[in-house]
Amino acid sequence: MRKLLQPEGWVRPKGYSNGVAASGRMVFTAGVVGWNNDEVFERSDFLGQFDQTLANTVAILAEGGAKPEDIVRMTAYLTDKAEYLSNLPTVGKIWLDRLGHVFPAVAFVEVKSLMEDAALIEIETTAMVPENA
C-alpha cells in the first residue's frame, strides 16, 4: 500500500511528493554516489554523477527486491545547489529515464563536501515493498 500525502488546498509539488504513507517490507540504501561498481568515478560532472547515482540506487534496491515504484523517501546531498537548479530540465529527464513517474518524498540539501572527494551528489533512499510482492 502506498498513498501520496497531498493536504487539501495545497499546491501540488513538481517532481516530488509532500509525503508518502506506505506499508510493507522496508529496503534502505546507504548514501549512494555516482561511481561505477569498481568505485571509480567515470564522470566528473553533476549530471553524469546524478545519472550514475540513480542507476546505482536502482541496482541496490533490486538486490532487496524493490523497484523504483517502491521508493517512498530520498535525501539527496549535493555540493552545488546552483548546478542542480541550472540543470533542472535535464535532471528531470534523467529521473524519468531511471525511475519513471515516481515522485517520493524528497529533500535536496546543499553540503560543503561529501566523504568521497570526487562525489558531487550522494543519495539515501528508502523503499517500501508491498506485502504481497
N, C-alpha and C positions, 0 to 999 in steps of 0.2 A: 504494500500500500504506500502510495506517495501522493501527497497533496501539496500544491504550491500555496503559500500563505499570502494573500493579497487583501489587506484590510479595505473595507468598503470606503469608497470615495478617494482612495489614494491613487496617484498616477502610477500606471504600470511601468516598472523599471525596464530599461532596454539592456538586454544581454545577460541578465541575472534575475533572480527572484529575491523578494524581501525575506522569505523564509520558506522552509520545507518541513512538512511533517511526514514521517515515514516509519514503517515498521518492517522488521526482517532481520537478516544477518548482516552485521556491520563489517565493512572492509576498509582499512585505513592505509594510506601511503605515508611514508616519511616525507621529508622535504625532497622533492624531485627536481633535478636540474637538467639542463639541456646538453648533456654529454651522451656519447654512444655507450653501447654495452661494455666497452673496454675502458670506460671512464675517461674518454678523450673528447674534448670539445672540438667538433669539426667545424663549427660556425662561431664566429666572434661577434655576430650582430644580434640584436634583440629579437628580430622576427624569426631568424633561424633557430635561436635557442628556445623561443616560445614554442615553435612547431615541434622541436625535438622533445621538449619538456612534456607537452601533451601526448606525444607518441609514447614516451616512456611511462607516463601515468596510465594510459590505456593498457599497456603491456603488463604493468604491475597489477592493476585491477583484475585483468583477465586471469592471472595466477590465483586470485582469490575467488574466482567465479563471478566477478562483477563485470558489467558492461557500462559504457558511458551513460546510458539512460538511468543507471542506478546511482549516479553521483548526486549527493544531496548537499554537499558543502565543500568549498575550496577556499584556501587562503593563499594568495599569491604575494610573494615578496619580490619587489623589483628595485633595481638600483637607479633607475632614471624614469621618473614619472612623466617628464616631457616627451621622452622617446615613446613611451606607451601611448600617451594621448595623441601624439602626432601620427601614429600609425593605426588608429582605431579601425578604419575600414579593413585593413589587411589582417589585423588581429581578429576581427570578426570572421573573416573568410577562413583563416586558419582554424579557428574554433569550430566553425561549422564543418569543415573538412575532417577534422579529427574526432569531434564529439557529436556532431549532428545538432539537432534542435534541442539541446539540453541546457537548461538555464537554472543551475542550482543557486543556493545562497552563496555569494562570493564576496570576499573582501580583497582588495588590492592595497598593499601597503608599501610605501617607498622606504627603503632602508639605505644606510650608508654603504654597506657592503654585505656580502654573503660569505659563508665559510669557504666555499671554493672560489678562489680569487678570480677565475675567468668567468664565473657564472654571472649572468645579468638578471636572471629570474629563477625563483625557486617556488614550487607549488606543493602544498599539502592538500590531500583530498580525502574525503570521507564518502563512501558509497554505502547504500543500504540495499542488499539483495532481497527481493521479495521472498517471503516464507515458502511459497510454493515453487520456487525456481530451483 
